[in-house]
Amino acid sequence: MIIVQRTSPVTGKDNQMAINATNEQYIAWIDGTLIQDAMPQLSADEREFIISGCTSKDWEQLNG
């Protein structure tokens, strides 16, 4: 389990999410492995949070 912190581009707020992944998986993604290959166990919402910092609530706000 790792804790990922990102700043939402929608709200500007810092958010944290506990992610069921290893440091090795995270480093593989940082090093260029596609996130769905590096961390296939994650949901689309978790992957999006890692990549962009957007939470599911942010997407709801953006899409009305």
N, CA, C and O atoms as a CHARMM CRD file, in Angstrom:
* protein
*
  256
    1    1 MET  N      0.84900  -1.17200   0.00000 PROA 1      0.00000
    2    1 MET  CA     0.00000   0.00000   0.00000 PROA 1      0.00000
    3    1 MET  C      0.89600   1.23600   0.00000 PROA 1      0.00000
    4    1 MET  O      1.83100   1.34200   0.79300 PROA 1      0.00000
    5    2 ILE  N      0.59400   2.16200  -0.89700 PROA 2      0.00000
    6    2 ILE  CA     1.31600   3.43100  -0.93400 PROA 2      0.00000
    7    2 ILE  C      0.31200   4.57400  -0.82400 PROA 2      0.00000
    8    2 ILE  O     -0.85900   4.41800  -1.17000 PROA 2      0.00000
    9    3 ILE  N      0.77300   5.70800  -0.34500 PROA 3      0.00000
   10    3 ILE  CA    -0.05000   6.90800  -0.26100 PROA 3      0.00000
   11    3 ILE  C      0.42300   7.85200  -1.36100 PROA 3      0.00000
   12    3 ILE  O      1.60000   8.20500  -1.42800 PROA 3      0.00000
   13    4 VAL  N     -0.50200   8.25100  -2.21600 PROA 4      0.00000
   14    4 VAL  CA    -0.18600   9.16600  -3.31000 PROA 4      0.00000
   15    4 VAL  C     -0.84200  10.49700  -3.00400 PROA 4      0.00000
   16    4 VAL  O     -2.02600  10.55200  -2.67100 PROA 4      0.00000
   17    5 GLN  N     -0.07600  11.56300  -3.11500 PROA 5      0.00000
   18    5 GLN  CA    -0.60900  12.90800  -2.91100 PROA 5      0.00000
   19    5 GLN  C     -0.50300  13.67000  -4.21900 PROA 5      0.00000
   20    5 GLN  O      0.54700  13.69100  -4.86000 PROA 5      0.00000
   21    6 ARG  N     -1.60300  14.29400  -4.60300 PROA 6      0.00000
   22    6 ARG  CA    -1.65000  15.09400  -5.82100 PROA 6      0.00000
   23    6 ARG  C     -2.46900  16.34900  -5.54800 PROA 6      0.00000
   24    6 ARG  O     -3.31800  16.37400  -4.65800 PROA 6      0.00000
   25    7 THR  N     -2.20000  17.38300  -6.32700 PROA 7      0.00000
   26    7 THR  CA    -2.99000  18.60600  -6.28000 PROA 7      0.00000
   27    7 THR  C     -3.99500  18.54600  -7.41800 PROA 7      0.00000
   28    7 THR  O     -3.62500  18.33100  -8.57200 PROA 7      0.00000
   29    8 SER  N     -5.24800  18.73500  -7.09500 PROA 8      0.00000
   30    8 SER  CA    -6.30700  18.70200  -8.09500 PROA 8      0.00000
   31    8 SER  C     -6.20300  19.91000  -9.00700 PROA 8      0.00000
   32    8 SER  O     -6.15200  21.04200  -8.52600 PROA 8      0.00000
   33    9 PRO  N     -6.17000  19.68900 -10.32400 PROA 9      0.00000
   34    9 PRO  CA    -6.16100  20.82700 -11.24100 PROA 9      0.00000
   35    9 PRO  C     -7.52200  21.52900 -11.30500 PROA 9      0.00000
   36    9 PRO  O     -7.63100  22.63500 -11.83400 PROA 9      0.00000
   37   10 VAL  N     -8.53900  20.88800 -10.77000 PROA 10     0.00000
   38   10 VAL  CA    -9.89000  21.45600 -10.78000 PROA 10     0.00000
   39   10 VAL  C    -10.10600  22.36900  -9.58200 PROA 10     0.00000
   40   10 VAL  O    -10.58500  23.49300  -9.73300 PROA 10     0.00000
   41   11 THR  N     -9.75500  21.88900  -8.38900 PROA 11     0.00000
   42   11 THR  CA   -10.02700  22.64200  -7.16800 PROA 11     0.00000
   43   11 THR  C     -8.79100  23.31700  -6.58900 PROA 11     0.00000
   44   11 THR  O     -8.91400  24.24400  -5.78800 PROA 11     0.00000
   45   12 GLY  N     -7.60500  22.86800  -6.98000 PROA 12     0.00000
   46   12 GLY  CA    -6.37300  23.38800  -6.40500 PROA 12     0.00000
   47   12 GLY  C     -6.05600  22.81000  -5.03300 PROA 12     0.00000
   48   12 GLY  O     -5.06700  23.19400  -4.41000 PROA 12     0.00000
   49   13 LYS  N     -6.89700  21.88000  -4.55600 PROA 13     0.00000
   50   13 LYS  CA    -6.70500  21.27300  -3.24900 PROA 13     0.00000
   51   13 LYS  C     -5.75100  20.09300  -3.34300 PROA 13     0.00000
   52   13 LYS  O     -5.72300  19.37900  -4.34600 PROA 13     0.00000
   53   14 ASP  N     -4.96400  19.89600  -2.27900 PROA 14     0.00000
   54   14 ASP  CA    -4.11700  18.71400  -2.17300 PROA 14     0.00000
   55   14 ASP  C     -4.97300  17.55700  -1.68000 PROA 14     0.00000
   56   14 ASP  O     -5.72100  17.69300  -0.71200 PROA 14     0.00000
   57   15 ASN  N     -4.85600  16.43000  -2.34700 PROA 15     0.00000
   58   15 ASN  CA    -5.60300  15.22500  -1.98400 PROA 15     0.00000
   59   15 ASN  C     -4.63700  14.07100  -1.82700 PROA 15     0.00000
   60   15 ASN  O     -3.58400  14.03300  -2.46400 PROA 15     0.00000
   61   16 GLN  N     -5.00500  13.12600  -0.97000 PROA 16     0.00000
   62   16 GLN  CA    -4.23800  11.90500  -0.78700 PROA 16     0.00000
   63   16 GLN  C     -5.14200  10.71800  -1.04700 PROA 16     0.00000
   64   16 GLN  O     -6.34300  10.75400  -0.77900 PROA 16     0.00000
   65   17 MET  N     -4.53200   9.65300  -1.58300 PROA 17     0.00000
   66   17 MET  CA    -5.28200   8.42500  -1.80000 PROA 17     0.00000
   67   17 MET  C     -4.37600   7.25200  -1.45300 PROA 17     0.00000
   68   17 MET  O     -3.22200   7.20300  -1.88000 PROA 17     0.00000
   69   18 ALA  N     -4.90200   6.30500  -0.67500 PROA 18     0.00000
   70   18 ALA  CA    -4.18600   5.06100  -0.40000 PROA 18     0.00000
   71   18 ALA  C     -4.39500   4.14700  -1.60400 PROA 18     0.00000
   72   18 ALA  O     -5.52900   3.85200  -1.98200 PROA 18     0.00000
   73   19 ILE  N     -3.30300   3.71000  -2.19500 PROA 19     0.00000
   74   19 ILE  CA    -3.34200   2.91400  -3.41100 PROA 19     0.00000
   75   19 ILE  C     -2.76900   1.53500  -3.10900 PROA 19     0.00000
   76   19 ILE  O     -1.71800   1.41500  -2.48000 PROA 19     0.00000
   77   20 ASN  N     -3.46400   0.49700  -3.56100 PROA 20     0.00000
   78   20 ASN  CA    -2.99100  -0.87100  -3.37800 PROA 20     0.00000
   79   20 ASN  C     -1.97400  -1.19400  -4.46500 PROA 20     0.00000
   80   20 ASN  O     -2.27700  -1.87900  -5.44200 PROA 20     0.00000
   81   21 ALA  N     -0.75000  -0.68200  -4.26900 PROA 21     0.00000
   82   21 ALA  CA     0.34100  -0.91000  -5.21400 PROA 21     0.00000
   83   21 ALA  C      1.64400  -0.90700  -4.43200 PROA 21     0.00000
   84   21 ALA  O      1.70000  -0.46600  -3.28400 PROA 21     0.00000
   85   22 THR  N      2.68100  -1.40400  -5.07400 PROA 22     0.00000
   86   22 THR  CA     3.98700  -1.43000  -4.43300 PROA 22     0.00000
   87   22 THR  C      4.82800  -0.25800  -4.92400 PROA 22     0.00000
   88   22 THR  O      4.52400   0.35900  -5.94500 PROA 22     0.00000
   89   23 ASN  N      5.87700   0.03100  -4.18700 PROA 23     0.00000
   90   23 ASN  CA     6.82100   1.05800  -4.62500 PROA 23     0.00000
   91   23 ASN  C      7.41600   0.68000  -5.97400 PROA 23     0.00000
   92   23 ASN  O      7.63300   1.54400  -6.82300 PROA 23     0.00000
   93   24 GLU  N      7.68300  -0.61400  -6.17400 PROA 24     0.00000
   94   24 GLU  CA     8.26300  -1.07400  -7.43100 PROA 24     0.00000
   95   24 GLU  C      7.32300  -0.79800  -8.60200 PROA 24     0.00000
   96   24 GLU  O      7.77000  -0.39300  -9.67500 PROA 24     0.00000
   97   25 GLN  N      6.02200  -1.01600  -8.40100 PROA 25     0.00000
   98   25 GLN  CA     5.04400  -0.73100  -9.45600 PROA 25     0.00000
   99   25 GLN  C      5.00400   0.76800  -9.76300 PROA 25     0.00000
  100   25 GLN  O      4.95000   1.17300 -10.92400 PROA 25     0.00000
  101   26 TYR  N      5.03000   1.57200  -8.72100 PROA 26     0.00000
  102   26 TYR  CA     4.99800   3.02200  -8.90100 PROA 26     0.00000
  103   26 TYR  C      6.23500   3.49600  -9.66200 PROA 26     0.00000
  104   26 TYR  O      6.13300   4.31500 -10.57600 PROA 26     0.00000
  105   27 ILE  N      7.39100   2.98300  -9.28400 PROA 27     0.00000
  106   27 ILE  CA     8.63600   3.34900  -9.96000 PROA 27     0.00000
  107   27 ILE  C      8.61100   2.89900 -11.42100 PROA 27     0.00000
  108   27 ILE  O      9.09100   3.61800 -12.29600 PROA 27     0.00000
  109   28 ALA  N      8.05800   1.72000 -11.69000 PROA 28     0.00000
  110   28 ALA  CA     7.94600   1.25300 -13.07500 PROA 28     0.00000
  111   28 ALA  C      7.13100   2.24200 -13.89100 PROA 28     0.00000
  112   28 ALA  O      7.48400   2.54100 -15.03200 PROA 28     0.00000
  113   29 TRP  N      6.04300   2.75600 -13.32200 PROA 29     0.00000
  114   29 TRP  CA     5.22400   3.75400 -14.02700 PROA 29     0.00000
  115   29 TRP  C      6.02300   5.03900 -14.24000 PROA 29     0.00000
  116   29 TRP  O      6.01100   5.59600 -15.33800 PROA 29     0.00000
  117   30 ILE  N      6.71000   5.51000 -13.21800 PROA 30     0.00000
  118   30 ILE  CA     7.53100   6.71800 -13.32900 PROA 30     0.00000
  119   30 ILE  C      8.57600   6.54500 -14.43500 PROA 30     0.00000
  120   30 ILE  O      8.88900   7.48600 -15.16400 PROA 30     0.00000
  121   31 ASP  N      9.10500   5.32900 -14.54400 PROA 31     0.00000
  122   31 ASP  CA    10.14800   5.04300 -15.53500 PROA 31     0.00000
  123   31 ASP  C      9.60900   4.82000 -16.94000 PROA 31     0.00000
  124   31 ASP  O     10.38100   4.57100 -17.86600 PROA 31     0.00000
  125   32 GLY  N      8.27600   4.90600 -17.11200 PROA 32     0.00000
  126   32 GLY  CA     7.72600   4.86000 -18.45900 PROA 32     0.00000
  127   32 GLY  C      6.79400   3.71500 -18.80000 PROA 32     0.00000
  128   32 GLY  O      6.23800   3.68400 -19.89800 PROA 32     0.00000
  129   33 THR  N      6.61100   2.77700 -17.89100 PROA 33     0.00000
  130   33 THR  CA     5.64700   1.70100 -18.13800 PROA 33     0.00000
  131   33 THR  C      4.24200   2.28200 -18.10400 PROA 33     0.00000
  132   33 THR  O      3.93100   3.09900 -17.23700 PROA 33     0.00000
  133   34 LEU  N      3.39600   1.87400 -19.02800 PROA 34     0.00000
  134   34 LEU  CA     2.00400   2.33800 -19.00500 PROA 34     0.00000
  135   34 LEU  C      1.38500   1.98900 -17.66000 PROA 34     0.00000
  136   34 LEU  O      1.61300   0.90700 -17.11900 PROA 34     0.00000
  137   35 ILE  N      0.60800   2.91200 -17.13300 PROA 35     0.00000
  138   35 ILE  CA     0.07100   2.71300 -15.78400 PROA 35     0.00000
  139   35 ILE  C     -0.79300   1.45600 -15.69900 PROA 35     0.00000
  140   35 ILE  O     -0.78700   0.77800 -14.67200 PROA 35     0.00000
  141   36 GLN  N     -1.54200   1.13100 -16.76900 PROA 36     0.00000
  142   36 GLN  CA    -2.38500  -0.05700 -16.72600 PROA 36     0.00000
  143   36 GLN  C     -1.55300  -1.33700 -16.75200 PROA 36     0.00000
  144   36 GLN  O     -2.02400  -2.39200 -16.32800 PROA 36     0.00000
  145   37 ASP  N     -0.31900  -1.24700 -17.24800 PROA 37     0.00000
  146   37 ASP  CA     0.58300  -2.40200 -17.21700 PROA 37     0.00000
  147   37 ASP  C      1.35300  -2.46600 -15.90000 PROA 37     0.00000
  148   37 ASP  O      1.58700  -3.55000 -15.36500 PROA 37     0.00000
  149   38 ALA  N      1.74300  -1.31500 -15.38500 PROA 38     0.00000
  150   38 ALA  CA     2.50100  -1.26500 -14.13400 PROA 38     0.00000
  151   38 ALA  C      1.63800  -1.62000 -12.92700 PROA 38     0.00000
  152   38 ALA  O      2.10300  -2.26600 -11.98800 PROA 38     0.00000
  153   39 MET  N      0.36300  -1.18600 -12.96000 PROA 39     0.00000
  154   39 MET  CA    -0.54400  -1.38700 -11.81800 PROA 39     0.00000
  155   39 MET  C     -1.91300  -1.86400 -12.30700 PROA 39     0.00000
  156   39 MET  O     -2.90200  -1.14300 -12.17500 PROA 39     0.00000
  157   40 PRO  N     -1.97700  -3.06700 -12.86800 PROA 40     0.00000
  158   40 PRO  CA    -3.23700  -3.53500 -13.46400 PROA 40     0.00000
  159   40 PRO  C     -4.37200  -3.73400 -12.46200 PROA 40     0.00000
  160   40 PRO  O     -5.53700  -3.80500 -12.85200 PROA 40     0.00000
  161   41 GLN  N     -4.04300  -3.82400 -11.18400 PROA 41     0.00000
  162   41 GLN  CA    -5.06100  -4.06100 -10.15700 PROA 41     0.00000
  163   41 GLN  C     -5.84700  -2.80400  -9.79400 PROA 41     0.00000
  164   41 GLN  O     -6.85300  -2.89300  -9.09100 PROA 41     0.00000
  165   42 LEU  N     -5.41100  -1.64600 -10.25400 PROA 42     0.00000
  166   42 LEU  CA    -6.06800  -0.40000  -9.87500 PROA 42     0.00000
  167   42 LEU  C     -7.31000  -0.12800 -10.71800 PROA 42     0.00000
  168   42 LEU  O     -7.40900  -0.55800 -11.86700 PROA 42     0.00000
  169   43 SER  N     -8.25000   0.59300 -10.12300 PROA 43     0.00000
  170   43 SER  CA    -9.44300   1.01600 -10.85500 PROA 43     0.00000
  171   43 SER  C     -9.08400   2.19000 -11.76600 PROA 43     0.00000
  172   43 SER  O     -8.02700   2.80300 -11.61700 PROA 43     0.00000
  173   44 ALA  N     -9.95500   2.48600 -12.68900 PROA 44     0.00000
  174   44 ALA  CA    -9.74700   3.63000 -13.58400 PROA 44     0.00000
  175   44 ALA  C     -9.65300   4.92500 -12.77800 PROA 44     0.00000
  176   44 ALA  O     -8.84100   5.79100 -13.10300 PROA 44     0.00000
  177   45 ASP  N    -10.46600   5.07200 -11.73700 PROA 45     0.00000
  178   45 ASP  CA   -10.42200   6.27900 -10.90100 PROA 45     0.00000
  179   45 ASP  C     -9.08500   6.42000 -10.17900 PROA 45     0.00000
  180   45 ASP  O     -8.54600   7.52100 -10.07300 PROA 45     0.00000
  181   46 GLU  N     -8.55000   5.30300  -9.68300 PROA 46     0.00000
  182   46 GLU  CA    -7.25900   5.34900  -9.00000 PROA 46     0.00000
  183   46 GLU  C     -6.13900   5.70300  -9.97700 PROA 46     0.00000
  184   46 GLU  O     -5.25600   6.49800  -9.65200 PROA 46     0.00000
  185   47 ARG  N     -6.17500   5.11600 -11.16600 PROA 47     0.00000
  186   47 ARG  CA    -5.15300   5.42900 -12.16700 PROA 47     0.00000
  187   47 ARG  C     -5.22500   6.89900 -12.56900 PROA 47     0.00000
  188   47 ARG  O     -4.19600   7.56200 -12.69500 PROA 47     0.00000
  189   48 GLU  N     -6.43100   7.40500 -12.77000 PROA 48     0.00000
  190   48 GLU  CA    -6.59900   8.81000 -13.15800 PROA 48     0.00000
  191   48 GLU  C     -6.07700   9.73600 -12.06900 PROA 48     0.00000
  192   48 GLU  O     -5.45600  10.75600 -12.37000 PROA 48     0.00000
  193   49 PHE  N     -6.31900   9.39500 -10.81600 PROA 49     0.00000
  194   49 PHE  CA    -5.82200  10.22100  -9.71900 PROA 49     0.00000
  195   49 PHE  C     -4.29900  10.28300  -9.73800 PROA 49     0.00000
  196   49 PHE  O     -3.71700  11.35500  -9.57100 PROA 49     0.00000
  197   50 ILE  N     -3.65500   9.14200  -9.94100 PROA 50     0.00000
  198   50 ILE  CA    -2.19400   9.11600  -9.98400 PROA 50     0.00000
  199   50 ILE  C     -1.67700   9.96400 -11.13800 PROA 50     0.00000
  200   50 ILE  O     -0.72900  10.73100 -10.97500 PROA 50     0.00000
  201   51 ILE  N     -2.29500   9.82700 -12.29500 PROA 51     0.00000
  202   51 ILE  CA    -1.82100  10.52000 -13.49300 PROA 51     0.00000
  203   51 ILE  C     -2.08100  12.02600 -13.42000 PROA 51     0.00000
  204   51 ILE  O     -1.17200  12.82700 -13.63700 PROA 51     0.00000
  205   52 SER  N     -3.31600  12.40500 -13.11700 PROA 52     0.00000
  206   52 SER  CA    -3.70400  13.81700 -13.26300 PROA 52     0.00000
  207   52 SER  C     -3.96000  14.55800 -11.95900 PROA 52     0.00000
  208   52 SER  O     -3.91400  15.78700 -11.92400 PROA 52     0.00000
  209   53 GLY  N     -4.22900  13.82300 -10.89300 PROA 53     0.00000
  210   53 GLY  CA    -4.60200  14.47700  -9.64200 PROA 53     0.00000
  211   53 GLY  C     -6.10000  14.69300  -9.51200 PROA 53     0.00000
  212   53 GLY  O     -6.57000  15.17800  -8.48300 PROA 53     0.00000
  213   54 CYS  N     -6.86000  14.33500 -10.55300 PROA 54     0.00000
  214   54 CYS  CA    -8.31800  14.49500 -10.50900 PROA 54     0.00000
  215   54 CYS  C     -8.95500  13.33800  -9.75200 PROA 54     0.00000
  216   54 CYS  O     -8.64900  12.17100  -9.99700 PROA 54     0.00000
  217   55 THR  N     -9.84000  13.68000  -8.83600 PROA 55     0.00000
  218   55 THR  CA   -10.63200  12.67400  -8.13200 PROA 55     0.00000
  219   55 THR  C    -11.92300  12.42500  -8.90600 PROA 55     0.00000
  220   55 THR  O    -12.24300  13.15900  -9.84200 PROA 55     0.00000
  221   56 SER  N    -12.65200  11.40300  -8.51800 PROA 56     0.00000
  222   56 SER  CA   -13.93400  11.14000  -9.17900 PROA 56     0.00000
  223   56 SER  C    -14.90000  12.30700  -8.97000 PROA 56     0.00000
  224   56 SER  O    -15.71100  12.60100  -9.84800 PROA 56     0.00000
  225   57 LYS  N    -14.82100  12.97400  -7.81500 PROA 57     0.00000
  226   57 LYS  CA   -15.66400  14.15200  -7.57200 PROA 57     0.00000
  227   57 LYS  C    -15.29200  15.29500  -8.50800 PROA 57     0.00000
  228   57 LYS  O    -16.16400  16.03300  -8.96600 PROA 57     0.00000
  229   58 ASP  N    -13.99200  15.44500  -8.79800 PROA 58     0.00000
  230   58 ASP  CA   -13.55900  16.46600  -9.75400 PROA 58     0.00000
  231   58 ASP  C    -14.18900  16.21600 -11.11800 PROA 58     0.00000
  232   58 ASP  O    -14.68900  17.14100 -11.75800 PROA 58     0.00000
  233   59 TRP  N    -14.16100  14.94800 -11.56200 PROA 59     0.00000
  234   59 TRP  CA   -14.73100  14.61500 -12.87100 PROA 59     0.00000
  235   59 TRP  C    -16.23400  14.87300 -12.89800 PROA 59     0.00000
  236   59 TRP  O    -16.76300  15.34000 -13.90600 PROA 59     0.00000
  237   60 GLU  N    -16.92500  14.57300 -11.79700 PROA 60     0.00000
  238   60 GLU  CA   -18.34700  14.85900 -11.71400 PROA 60     0.00000
  239   60 GLU  C    -18.59700  16.35500 -11.84900 PROA 60     0.00000
  240   60 GLU  O    -19.52300  16.77600 -12.54300 PROA 60     0.00000
  241   61 GLN  N    -17.76500  17.15900 -11.17900 PROA 61     0.00000
  242   61 GLN  CA   -17.89800  18.60800 -11.23000 PROA 61     0.00000
  243   61 GLN  C    -17.64100  19.11100 -12.65400 PROA 61     0.00000
  244   61 GLN  O    -18.35500  19.98900 -13.13900 PROA 61     0.00000
  245   62 LEU  N    -16.63000  18.56000 -13.32200 PROA 62     0.00000
  246   62 LEU  CA   -16.31100  18.98900 -14.68300 PROA 62     0.00000
  247   62 LEU  C    -17.39700  18.61700 -15.69700 PROA 62     0.00000
  248   62 LEU  O    -17.65200  19.34700 -16.65500 PROA 62     0.00000
  249   63 ASN  N    -18.02400  17.47100 -15.46200 PROA 63     0.00000
  250   63 ASN  CA   -19.01300  16.97200 -16.41700 PROA 63     0.00000
  251   63 ASN  C    -20.44300  17.32000 -16.04300 PROA 63     0.00000
  252   63 ASN  O    -21.38700  16.86800 -16.69000 PROA 63     0.00000
  253   64 GLY  N    -20.60100  18.11100 -15.01200 PROA 64     0.00000
  254   64 GLY  CA   -21.91500  18.60300 -14.61900 PROA 64     0.00000
  255   64 GLY  C    -22.80600  17.53900 -14.11000 PROA 64     0.00000
  256   64 GLY  O    -23.94800  17.81400 -13.74200 PROA 64     0.00000
